[in-house]
Amino acid sequence: YIAQNDGAPGEVTRRAATPGTRRVRPMPRVAVHPDPAECSSGTVAKATPMKPLARPPCTIDPGSRGKRCWDGLMVVLIVYSVVSIPLVVGFDLSADRWDGRWWFDAMVDLFFLSDIVISFFTAYAAADGELVRDRRAIARRYAASWFIPDLLSSVPFDTLADLGYCAANGTCGAVEADDLGPALLQFLRFTKLIRLLKLVRFLKLGRAVKRLEEQYDFNPVVFRVVSLLFKTLFTAHFFACAWFFAYTITCYDSAADPALLNEEGCGSNTWVEHYAAKLSDEESAMLRSDAVTQWTTSLYWATATMTTVGYGDIVPHPANVSERVFVVVMQILGILVFGYAIGTILDIASKYNLASKLRREKMGAVERYSRERKLPRAMRRRIRAFYEYYLDRVSVFDVGGVLDEVSSTLRNDLSARLFEELVVDIPFFQSRSDMSFVHPICQELKPFCVAAGEFICRNGVIVMEMYWVRKGTVALCKPRKSRHGPCVVLKEVEDGHCFGAVALLDRTARQDWDAQAKTYCDMLYLSRASLQRLVQIVPGLKKDLKLADSARTLRPNQNHVRSREQQTLQQQQQQQQQQ
């Protein structure tokens, strides 16, 4: 049946669908519950309102304030994890069960597990910039990307193994190493090493910091410097903990010779004992027992190894082959880290002020060209002053290429920001709020400066540019009988006004006046080729420029008029002769 609104308001009549009629699924929020008898008799059934449609499950906006606070908290917890975990493993600083630090670490693990759940509800930006809020799409994307690394780094395998040991033995109290067999000692070492899986959280740090960088607009150079410094310090910290772990691992070696164990129960054929023999009794005792002394000593060795200095005061024990192999591996990794740090520093230094670098290269090329052509010194100074002014006010980057690549909406917004000062200075643009009109014109304008008394254009030359006065005063003068004759001012062009458009739009016209700067002037010029392109793409531009031209009311030079008439007459005579 197909519903038709042929009855009274709020009522629906029904008729049988004819063969070939397409069935249409009704969309209004009303439901009709007809009685079978009414349906067979063709009577009308009353409509009853439907319940509102269920809203889709809520998702989290990645730019919301709560999500930003959560990301900041996760950054702090990640930094805590990547600093504390190597210390716990390398220096055997495990917390006793049920004490304060044990509970704190358990809460940290719980926060990371909660972050996994939150990730399944957090919307993400698609390629077109639109937020995707579909729960299934979010889950598929997260499961295919970061779910496995996050799960491995968040599940507290060490705590679960520790609790499993407690359940198996019926006690969770402190156990002396002498009371444990070789198998349990190996299991204890495994539970310590399994904590290193949590270092995968370091990968999460880059994602969280990147989101914060996008939201808070950090300086990219400062961000890269801080990031490099943190990576270098973390690597040195990790190397230091690994270097001391080479000593502490002998404390759990059940096959070690009891004659080689020191007072702490660890092997004496290690780098710690080899270095302690060079120290006084008090210093060697602190090296064996004080965690801060152990960490600073190990960090000193790691920094010397990473920077390829290697003072030689801390070396592996001559009789310990495993330490020698470990040092070789650390030296290779240290060279890689050192090379990466140097390369990143050079890259930051080269890109720190790329605009100044490009300006210097441009000025150097201009100077070399001037010397190669053996230009006079006064002309070289003028060229240098022009380019210094020009490059200070024009971006050395390809702004036009960027504006051509982005979408039209983004291009208009970007143009409004880039040419904001220009629109304010020139009244010609102030009455036109449409950036699609302003953008192509402003992009073609080129800045230059003119000193007081200098000529901008001369009488009788073919017009190649039109000019805007951004700041200053320009005098339009009568043609002079002699080159150094007095200037008879016809009109003055002041801030924000233009001249030369009428002559430029006439392809056969020559300049009928001199333009001389009365004061120092900031100018803009528009070339003939640029204007021809703009006239084709900007409707009404030709008419608007003629009306805005300050020189349109000036009387043209009669000599030039006669010369153009003579040229036209000669062309007509030549055509008649050819015919």
C-alpha positions in Angstrom: 0.0 0.0 0.0 1.1 3.6 -0.7 0.0 6.3 1.8 -1.7 9.4 0.4 -2.7 12.5 2.3 -6.1 12.7 0.7 -8.1 12.8 3.9 -8.5 15.3 6.7 -5.5 16.7 8.5 -3.9 14.0 10.7 -5.5 11.2 8.8 -4.1 8.9 6.1 -6.1 7.0 3.4 -4.7 3.9 1.8 -5.2 2.4 -1.6 -3.8 -0.7 -3.3 -0.6 -0.2 -5.3 -1.0 -0.6 -9.0 1.4 -3.0 -10.8 4.7 -1.3 -11.6 4.3 1.3 -8.9 7.5 1.9 -6.9 7.3 1.4 -3.2 8.4 4.4 -1.1 9.5 4.1 2.5 7.6 6.8 4.5 9.8 9.3 6.4 7.3 11.4 8.5 7.4 11.0 12.3 3.9 9.5 12.5 2.8 5.9 12.6 -0.5 4.5 11.6 -1.9 1.4 13.3 -5.0 0.4 11.2 -7.4 -2.3 12.3 -7.5 -5.2 9.8 -11.2 -4.6 9.3 -10.7 -1.0 8.6 -8.0 -1.9 6.1 -10.2 -4.3 4.2 -13.2 -1.9 4.3 -11.2 1.1 3.1 -12.0 3.3 6.2 -9.6 5.9 7.5 -7.1 5.1 10.3 -6.0 7.8 12.7 -2.3 8.7 13.1 -0.5 8.5 16.4 2.8 10.2 17.0 6.1 8.1 17.0 8.7 8.2 19.7 11.8 10.3 18.9 14.5 8.5 17.1 17.4 7.4 19.3 20.4 9.7 19.2 23.7 8.1 18.1 26.2 7.2 20.9 28.2 10.3 22.0 31.8 10.8 20.9 34.5 13.0 22.2 35.6 16.1 20.3 39.5 16.0 20.1 39.5 19.8 20.4 37.3 20.1 23.5 38.7 21.5 26.7 38.3 18.2 28.6 40.2 16.2 25.9 43.0 18.8 26.0 43.3 18.5 29.7 43.4 14.7 29.4 46.1 14.8 26.8 48.2 17.1 29.0 47.8 14.6 31.9 48.8 11.8 29.6 52.0 13.7 28.6 52.9 14.1 32.3 52.3 10.4 33.0 54.2 9.3 29.9 57.2 11.4 30.9 57.0 9.8 34.4 56.9 6.3 32.9 59.8 6.6 30.5 61.9 8.1 33.3 61.0 5.8 36.2 60.8 2.4 34.3 64.5 2.3 33.3 65.4 3.3 36.9 63.3 0.5 38.3 64.7 -2.1 36.0 68.3 -0.9 35.8 68.9 0.0 39.5 66.6 -2.6 41.1 64.3 0.0 42.7 61.1 -2.0 42.7 58.5 -0.9 45.1 57.3 -3.2 47.9 53.9 -4.6 47.5 51.0 -2.5 48.8 53.1 0.5 49.6 52.4 4.0 48.3 54.6 3.9 45.2 53.1 0.5 44.3 49.6 1.9 44.4 50.7 5.0 42.4 52.1 2.9 39.6 48.9 0.8 39.6 46.9 4.0 39.2 49.2 5.1 36.3 48.5 1.8 34.6 44.8 2.3 35.1 45.0 5.8 33.5 46.7 4.3 30.4 44.0 1.6 30.2 41.4 4.3 30.4 43.1 6.2 27.6 42.5 3.1 25.4 38.8 3.2 26.1 38.7 7.0 25.5 40.4 6.5 22.1 37.5 4.3 21.0 35.2 7.3 21.6 37.4 10.1 20.2 36.4 11.5 16.9 39.1 12.1 14.3 39.5 14.5 11.3 39.1 13.0 7.9 41.2 14.0 4.9 38.7 16.8 4.0 39.0 18.2 7.6 35.5 17.0 8.7 35.3 15.3 12.1 34.3 11.6 11.8 32.0 10.7 14.7 30.9 7.2 13.5 31.7 4.8 16.3 32.5 1.9 14.0 34.8 4.0 11.8 36.6 5.3 14.9 37.0 1.8 16.3 38.3 0.4 12.9 40.8 3.2 12.5 42.1 2.9 16.1 42.3 -0.9 16.0 44.3 -0.8 12.8 46.8 1.8 14.0 47.7 2.2 17.6 45.5 -0.2 19.5 48.2 -3.0 19.7 51.1 -0.8 20.9 48.8 1.0 23.4 47.6 -2.4 24.7 51.1 -3.8 25.1 52.3 -0.6 27.0 49.2 -0.3 29.2 48.5 -3.8 30.5 50.5 -4.2 33.7 52.1 -7.6 33.0 54.6 -7.2 35.8 51.9 -6.5 38.4 49.8 -9.4 37.1 52.8 -11.7 37.3 53.6 -10.5 40.8 50.1 -11.0 41.9 50.1 -14.5 40.3 53.2 -15.4 42.2 51.5 -14.2 45.4 48.4 -16.4 44.7 50.6 -19.4 43.9 52.6 -19.1 47.1 49.9 -17.9 49.4 51.9 -14.9 50.6 52.9 -11.5 49.2 55.4 -10.6 51.9 59.1 -9.8 51.3 61.1 -12.9 50.3 64.8 -13.2 50.7 66.8 -14.3 47.7 68.3 -17.2 49.6 64.9 -18.7 50.1 64.2 -18.7 46.3 65.3 -21.5 44.0 67.0 -20.9 40.6 63.7 -21.1 38.7 62.1 -18.4 40.9 65.1 -16.2 40.5 64.8 -16.4 36.8 61.1 -15.6 37.1 61.9 -12.6 39.2 64.4 -11.3 36.6 61.7 -11.8 33.9 59.1 -9.8 35.8 61.7 -6.9 36.0 62.5 -7.0 32.3 58.8 -7.3 31.3 58.4 -3.7 32.6 60.3 -2.5 29.6 57.3 -3.1 27.5 55.8 0.0 29.1 58.5 2.0 27.3 56.3 1.7 24.2 54.4 4.6 25.8 57.2 6.8 24.5 55.5 6.4 21.1 52.3 7.8 22.6 54.2 10.9 23.7 54.7 12.1 20.1 51.0 11.8 19.3 49.9 13.6 22.4 52.4 16.4 22.0 51.5 16.8 18.3 47.8 17.3 19.3 48.8 19.8 21.9 51.1 21.6 19.4 48.2 21.9 16.9 45.8 23.2 19.5 48.1 25.7 21.3 50.1 26.8 18.2 53.6 26.3 19.6 56.6 27.8 17.8 57.8 25.0 15.6 61.5 25.8 16.0 61.2 26.0 19.8 59.2 22.8 19.8 61.9 20.9 17.7 64.7 22.1 20.0 62.8 21.0 23.1 61.9 17.7 21.5 65.5 17.1 20.5 66.8 17.9 24.0 64.2 15.6 25.6 65.1 12.7 23.2 68.8 13.2 23.9 68.3 13.3 27.7 66.0 10.2 27.6 68.6 8.3 25.5 71.4 9.2 27.9 69.2 8.2 30.8 68.3 4.9 29.2 72.0 4.1 28.4 72.9 4.9 32.0 70.3 2.6 33.4 71.3 -0.1 30.9 74.9 0.3 31.9 74.2 -0.2 35.5 71.8 -3.1 34.7 74.9 -4.9 33.4 76.1 -4.8 37.1 72.8 -5.6 38.9 72.0 -8.6 36.7 74.9 -10.4 38.3 73.0 -10.1 41.6 70.4 -12.6 40.2 72.9 -14.9 38.5 72.5 -18.2 40.5 75.4 -19.7 38.6 77.9 -17.1 39.8 80.9 -18.2 41.8 80.3 -17.3 45.5 83.9 -16.3 45.7 83.3 -13.5 43.2 80.4 -11.9 45.1 80.9 -8.7 47.0 79.2 -7.5 50.2 76.0 -6.6 48.3 75.8 -10.1 46.8 76.7 -9.0 43.3 79.6 -10.0 41.1 83.0 -8.4 41.8 84.2 -8.9 38.2 82.1 -6.0 37.0 82.7 -2.4 36.0 81.5 -1.1 39.3 84.1 -3.0 41.3 86.8 -2.2 38.7 86.0 1.6 39.1 85.5 1.4 42.8 89.1 0.1 43.2 90.3 3.5 42.0 88.3 5.4 44.6 88.7 5.8 48.3 86.9 3.5 50.7 84.1 6.1 51.4 83.6 6.8 47.7 83.6 3.1 46.8 81.0 2.4 49.5 78.7 5.1 48.2 79.1 3.8 44.7 78.0 0.3 45.8 75.1 1.5 48.0 73.9 5.0 47.1 71.4 5.1 44.2 72.1 8.8 43.3 75.8 8.2 43.1 75.2 5.1 40.9 72.9 7.0 38.6 75.2 10.1 38.2 78.2 7.8 37.6 76.3 5.8 34.9 75.0 9.0 33.3 78.5 10.4 33.1 79.6 7.2 31.3 76.6 7.3 29.0 77.1 10.9 28.0 80.8 10.4 27.3 80.0 7.4 25.2 77.2 9.1 23.2 79.3 12.1 22.4 82.2 9.9 21.4 84.5 11.4 24.0 85.2 8.4 26.1 87.6 9.6 28.9 88.5 6.0 29.8 88.1 6.2 33.5 85.0 4.0 33.5 85.5 0.9 31.5 84.3 -2.7 31.5 86.0 -5.2 33.7 88.9 -6.9 31.8 87.6 -10.3 32.7 83.9 -9.6 31.8 83.3 -10.4 28.2 79.5 -9.6 28.3 80.3 -6.1 29.5 82.7 -5.6 26.6 80.1 -6.7 24.1 77.5 -4.4 25.7 79.9 -1.4 25.5 80.5 -2.1 21.8 76.8 -2.1 21.2 76.3 1.1 23.2 79.1 2.8 21.3 77.5 2.0 17.9 74.1 3.3 19.1 75.8 6.3 20.6 77.3 7.2 17.3 73.9 7.0 15.6 72.3 9.1 18.3 75.1 11.7 18.1 74.8 11.9 14.3 71.0 12.3 14.5 71.4 15.1 17.1 74.0 16.9 15.0 71.9 16.6 11.8 68.8 17.9 13.5 70.6 20.8 15.0 72.0 21.7 11.6 68.6 21.4 10.0 67.1 23.7 12.7 69.8 26.2 12.2 69.4 26.3 8.4 65.6 26.7 8.7 65.5 28.9 11.7 65.3 32.1 9.6 64.9 30.9 6.1 63.5 34.2 4.9 66.7 36.1 5.9 68.8 33.4 4.2 66.9 33.7 1.0 67.1 37.5 1.1 70.9 37.4 1.6 71.2 35.0 -1.4 69.1 37.3 -3.5 71.1 40.4 -2.6 74.3 38.5 -3.2 73.1 37.5 -6.7 72.1 41.1 -7.5 75.5 42.4 -6.3 77.4 39.9 -8.4 75.4 40.7 -11.5 76.0 44.5 -11.0 79.8 43.9 -10.8 79.8 41.5 -13.7 78.1 44.1 -15.9 80.4 46.8 -14.6 77.6 49.2 -13.7 78.5 52.6 -12.3 78.8 52.8 -8.5 75.8 55.2 -8.2 73.6 52.9 -10.2 74.7 49.9 -8.1 73.7 51.8 -5.0 70.3 52.6 -6.4 69.8 48.9 -7.4 70.9 47.8 -3.9 68.5 50.3 -2.2 65.6 49.1 -4.4 66.1 45.5 -3.6 66.6 46.1 0.1 63.3 48.0 0.2 61.5 45.4 -2.1 62.6 42.3 -0.2 61.7 43.9 3.2 58.1 44.3 2.0 57.6 41.3 -0.2 57.8 37.7 1.0 60.6 35.7 -0.5 58.4 32.7 -0.5 56.0 31.8 -3.4 52.8 33.3 -1.9 51.1 33.1 -5.3 51.7 29.4 -5.6 50.2 28.9 -2.1 47.1 30.9 -3.0 46.7 29.1 -6.3 46.8 25.7 -4.6 44.3 26.2 -1.7 40.5 26.2 -2.1 38.7 29.4 -3.1 37.2 29.9 0.4 40.5 29.5 2.1 42.2 31.7 -0.6 39.8 34.5 0.2 40.3 34.3 3.9 44.1 34.1 3.5 44.1 37.0 1.1 42.1 39.1 3.6 44.8 38.4 6.2 47.8 38.9 3.8 46.6 42.1 2.2 44.9 43.6 5.2 47.3 46.6 5.5 47.2 47.2 1.7 43.4 47.4 1.7 43.5 49.9 4.6 46.0 52.1 2.8 44.3 52.2 -0.6 40.8 53.6 -0.8 40.3 51.8 -4.2 40.0 48.5 -2.3 38.1 49.8 0.8 34.8 50.0 -1.1 35.2 46.4 -2.4 34.7 43.8 0.3 34.8 40.9 -2.1 38.2 39.4 -1.7 37.8 37.6 -5.1 38.2 41.1 -6.6 40.9 42.3 -4.3 43.1 39.2 -4.2 44.2 39.0 -7.8 45.0 42.7 -8.0 47.0 42.8 -4.7 48.9 39.7 -5.7 50.2 41.5 -8.9 51.2 44.8 -7.2 54.9 45.3 -6.7 56.4 47.7 -4.1 59.2 50.2 -4.7 60.3 53.5 -3.2 61.2 56.8 -4.7 63.3 59.5 -3.1 62.2 63.2 -3.1 62.9 64.8 -6.4 63.3 61.6 -8.3 61.2 61.0 -11.5 58.8 58.0 -11.6 58.0 58.3 -15.3 58.8 60.8 -18.0 56.8 62.5 -20.7 56.8 60.9 -24.1 57.7 57.3 -23.1 55.5 54.3 -23.8 53.4 53.6 -20.8 54.4 50.2 -19.2 53.0 50.6 -15.6 50.4 52.3 -13.6 51.2 53.4 -10.0 49.6 53.7 -6.6 51.0 56.1 -4.0 50.9 54.3 -0.7 52.6 57.0 1.3 53.9 60.4 0.1 53.1 62.9 -2.6 53.7 62.8 -6.4 53.5 65.8 -8.7 52.2 65.4 -12.2 53.9 68.1 -14.3 53.6 69.6 -17.7 56.0 68.4 -20.3 59.2 70.4 -20.0 60.9 72.3 -22.9 64.3 71.3 -21.5 65.2 68.3 -19.4 66.2 70.5 -16.5 63.5 73.1 -16.9 61.0 74.1 -14.1 58.2 71.8 -13.1 54.7 73.2 -13.7 52.4 71.1 -11.4 49.2 70.0 -13.0 48.0 67.8 -10.2 49.3 66.2 -7.0 48.6 62.6 -6.2 48.6 61.8 -2.5 48.3 58.8 -0.2 46.1 55.9 -1.5 45.5 57.3 -5.0 46.7 56.0 -8.4 47.7 57.4 -11.8 48.6 56.1 -15.2 45.7 53.7 -15.7 44.1 55.5 -18.6 47.3 55.7 -20.5 48.2 52.1 -19.7 44.8 50.8 -20.9 45.4 52.6 -24.3 47.9 50.4 -26.0 49.1 53.2 -28.4 49.3 55.9 -25.7 52.4 57.6 -24.5 52.9 59.5 -21.3 51.7 63.1 -21.5 53.2 64.4 -18.3 56.1 63.9 -15.9 55.6 62.2 -12.6 58.0 63.5 -9.9 58.1 62.6 -6.2 57.8 65.7 -4.0 58.5 63.7 -0.9 59.8 60.3 -0.1 57.2 57.9 -1.5 56.2 54.3 -0.9 54.8 53.2 -4.2 53.2 50.2 -5.9 53.2 49.5 -9.6 51.1 47.3 -11.8 52.7 46.2 -15.1 51.0 46.2 -18.5 51.1 42.4 -18.8 49.6 42.0 -15.3 46.8 44.5 -16.1 45.9 42.7 -19.3 45.5 39.4 -17.4 43.5 41.1 -14.6 41.1 42.8 -17.0 40.2 39.4 -18.4 39.4 37.7 -15.1 38.1 40.6 -13.0 34.8 42.0 -14.3 34.5 45.8 -14.3 38.1 46.4 -13.5 38.9 48.4 -16.6 36.1 50.9 -15.9 36.9 51.1 -12.2 40.6 51.9 -12.8 39.8 54.6 -15.3 37.5 56.3 -12.8 40.1 56.0 -10.0 43.0 57.4 -12.2 44.0 60.8 -10.8 45.4 61.8 -14.2 42.3 61.1 -16.2 41.2 64.8 -16.3 44.6 66.1 -17.4 44.7 67.6 -20.9 46.9 65.4 -23.2 49.9 66.7 -25.0 48.8 68.0 -28.4 52.0 67.0 -30.0 51.4 63.4 -29.1 47.8 63.7 -30.3 49.0 65.1 -33.7 51.7 62.4 -33.9 49.1 59.6 -33.3 46.8 61.2 -35.9 49.6 61.4 -38.4 50.5 57.7 -37.7 46.9 56.7 -38.3 46.7 58.7 -41.6 49.9 57.1 -42.8 48.7 53.6 -42.0 45.4 54.3 -44.0 47.4 55.6 -47.0 49.7 52.6 -47.0 46.6 50.3 -46.9 45.1 52.2 -49.9 48.3 51.9 -51.8 48.5 48.1 -51.2 44.9 47.7 -52.3 
